[in-house]
Amino acid sequence: MKKVDIKHKFFYYDEAEEPVMHVKSGDQIQFESEDCFQNLLTDESVVKSDLLKKGVIINPSNGPVYVDGAKPGDTLKVHIDDIELTDRYGTMALIAEEFGVLGKYFEKEETVKVPIIDGIAEFFGGKVKIPVKPMVGVLAVTPKGDAAPTSTPGTYGGNMDCKYINKGTTLYLPVAVEGALLGMGDVHALQGDGEVLASLECPAKITVTIEVIPGRQEQWPVLETEDCWYVLTSGEDIDEANPLALEAMAEFLIKRGAGLDKIEWLMMMGIVGNIEICQIVDPKQTARFGMPKSIAGDIRF
């Protein structure tokens, strides 16, 4: 297994970025990542605005990794083998200015450290205990053209903050530049849909197996879980992201689905499909549309 050290972090997906290593299709890679605050909220006496005043950039990604043989028009298949949290605490940054309509309920900015004991996050001194379900917030290949901040999602992936990108799932990303230039980070131990407040941020080791699928791709990232297919789309707001998700799923089903014709697939989208929200807090907002494998189980990317 190849390893990307925690020191190899970057803040823009940029085709000019020098890769930290070359890998081959089929390789397993472990990315060691900081939390989204670069591990700088060391205790509750340090708050997020302190970091921002110092010019600290949020949401580092680790890599990038050059995948030999990956070229524009291909798909990079990324299977999440494991996500190992590497701290005994998760961190929540409570900063009213970033919480929209909920901000009025906060009287002061706080950093909250949440103990994680034997896979259980213990909130409020143990009054509430929730099993962690680690997810990868930022996972992307590099787009062609202008550099993309790691804090922002797009067709290449990025900061999608989808709570289902966790152990055992597979993400399919459209390759746009030679070598794909893959990077990832920003692990959340827990996050609800929408990420409406703050996630439980944690440094981690992300282990993935990558594979190049030549000559096939979708416009947007596709996520495969045990029981569902999802497309993940991002727009300036959720009103833009939602119709993109509808169109992306329609294209995916019509192109790859067997057994049903175009109109039948569209009818099934209305009957068993679900449009959902990944996050509404990043510079662009991310929606997903899911189709259960009970209907679309014969699809192969």
N, C-alpha and C positions, 0 to 999 in steps of 0.2 A: 504493500500500500504506500502511495506517495502522500507526503504531508506538506501542507501550506502553513508555515509558521505564523503565529499571531502578529509578528512584526510586519508582515506583508499586507498592509491595508492601503486602500485607495478610496477616493471620494467622487470620482467621475469615471463612468464607463466610456472610455475613449480609445479609439482604434490605434492611437499613437502611444498608448500605455505599454510599457515594456512588460512582457509576461514573466512571471516568476519561475515558471517551469513549462516544459512540454510534456504532454501525456498522449496516450493512444486510446482509441475507441476500445472500450471494455475495461479500462483501468479503474481501480478504486482509489479515491482521493479523500483525504481528511483535511478539512479547513478548520483551523483553530481561530476562533473569532472573539473579539471583545463584544461587550454589550453596545447598544446604540450610543451610549454616552462616552465611549472609549474607556470604559471602566474608571471614569474620573469622579463619579458620585460615590466617593469612597465611604462616606458615612452620612448621617442625617444632618450634619452641620453644613454640608455643601449642597447647594440647590442648582437647578438647571440654569437659571438666569446668570449665576456666577460664571458658568462655563461659556454661555453665549457672549457675555461681556468681554471675555478673553479671546473671542474669535474661534472657539472650539467648534468644529463641524460635527454635526450629528449624523449617525447612520454610516459608519465605515463599512466597506465591503472588503473581503480578503481575496487575494489573487493579484491580477487575473491569471488564468491558466490557459495556455494555448493547446488546443486539441488538434493533433496532427490529422490532416485529411479533411477536417471540417471546412466547408466553403459555403458561400452564399447560395441559398436555395435548399440547403440541407436542414435537418432538424437535429438538435442536440437533446437526446433523451437523458434525463438526470433522475436516477432512482435514489431516494433518500434511504440509506441503509440504517443510519442511526443518528440521533442527536443527543449528545451527552452534556448535560449542564456541568460547568466547571467551577461553580461557586456555591457556597452554602446559603446564599441570600439572592433573592431577586429584588429588583429596584423599580419603584414607581415614582415618577416625577409629577407632582401635583402643582400645576402652574395655570392659574385661572385664565390668563390671556389666551391660552391655546384651546380652551374647552368650550368655546361657543356659548350656546344657551345655558350650559351647565356651569359656566364660570362664575355666575352670580352667587352660587352657593359656597364658594371658597373664600375664606377670610384672609388667608395667607398662603404663600408658596411653601411647599414642603417636599422633602425627599423622604420616602418611606422605604425602609428595608424590611423585606418579608423573609423570615427563615424558611428554608426548604429542607425538610427532614425526612429522609427515607422516601423521597418522591412525593411528599405532601407539602404544599404551601400553607403555612400557618399564619392567618391574618388576625390582627387585633388581639395579639397575645394568646392566640389559640382558640378564640371564640368561633372562628370559621376556618375549617380545614378543607382544602381542595386538592385532589390529585393533580399534579402538573401534567400538561400535555404539550411538550415543546414543539414549536413550529419555527420555520425559517422565514423571517420577515422580508429579507432582501436576497433575491436569487435571480441572476440575469446573465445573458450573453451581451456582447457589446453591439450597440446599433451603429449603422453606417452614417457618416457625416458628423453632425455636431455632437460633442460630448454630452452625456446625460448624467446628471447628479445621481448619486446612489440613493438619495432621499426620494427620488421620483420614479413612479412606475410608467411603463409604456409597452409597446408591442414586443420589446425585448425581454420583458419581465420586470425586474427592478424591485422597488419597495412596494410590493403588492399587499403585504400584510394579510395574506390569506391563511386563516387558522387551520386549514386542511393540508398545508404543505408540511407534513410531519412524517415520522418514521413509517416506512412501508409504502409511501405514495411515490408517484412518478410524474415529473414535470417535463413537458415537451416544449422546447424553446426554438423559435425560428432563427437560424443562423444568418447573419447579415454581413459578417466580415470574415476574412481568412482566419482559421484557427478558433473561431467562436469567441475567444477571450472571456472565459467564464469566471464569475466571482460571486461570492455570497457572504452573508453575515446577518447581524441583527436578529438573534434568536429571542423569542418570547417564550417564557415558561408557561404562560397563560395569556389568552386574549379572547375577548368576545367579538362577535361580528360587528363590524363598523369601527372597531377600536375607538369608541366614542369618548373615552376618557384616557387613561394611561394603561399600557400593557405591563406585564411583569417581565421586565427586561433582565437578561442574564447572559454572561459569557458562556461559550459552549464550544464543543468540537462537533462538526458536522461531517459525517462520513457518507459519501455518495459513490455510486458507480455510474460512469457515463458511457454513452454509446452514440455514434454518429449514424443517423438514418439518412442515407444519401438521396437527394433529388425529390424529397417530399417535405412539405411544411404547411402550416396554417399561418394566417396573418398574426394571430394572437397566441399567447401561451395556452396550452391545454394541460389540464391536471387530471390524472387518473388515480382514483382511490379504489379501495376494495369493492365498493358497490356503486360507484358513480363516475361519470365523465363530466368534467367542468371546462368551460372556457372562461378566461380571465381577461377582462378588458378595462381600460382606464381612459378617463376623460377629464376635462376641466372641472366638471362636477358630475354628480351621480346621474343627472338627467341626460348627460351626454354618454356616460359609460353604459347605462342600461340598454339603449337601442343597439349599441355596438355589440353587447353581449348576445342579444337576440339574433342579430345578423350572423355573428360568428358561430353560434351553435347551429343555426340553420345551414350554413355553409358546411360545417363539419359533418352533420348528419347526412345531408344530401350527397356529399362527396364520398363518405366512408361507410355509410350505413347500408346494410343489405336487407332484403326482405320487404321493405316498405318503399313506396315511391315518394316523390317530393311532397305532395300535399298530405300524405299520410304521416310523414315525419313532422310536418308543421302542426298537424292536429295533435300529435302526441306531445309536442312541446307545450301546448296549452293544457293538456290533460294531466300529465305527470311531471312536466318540467318545472323547475323553480328558479326564479331570478332572485339573487341574494346579494348582500353587500359585504365586501371584504373590509374596506376602510373608507372613511370620509374625512381623514385628518391630514393626509399628505398633500404635497403640492398639486397632485392630480388624484382623483378618487377612483376606486376600483370596484367593479361589480363582477359577479360570476353568474353563469347560468349552468345549472346542473341537470343532467338526464340520468336517471337510474339505470343500472346495467340490467335490471329486470326487463327493460324494454330494449336497451341499446347494448346488450351484452355481447353481441356478435361483432361489434366494431373492433377493429385493430388499427392502431395508428400506422 
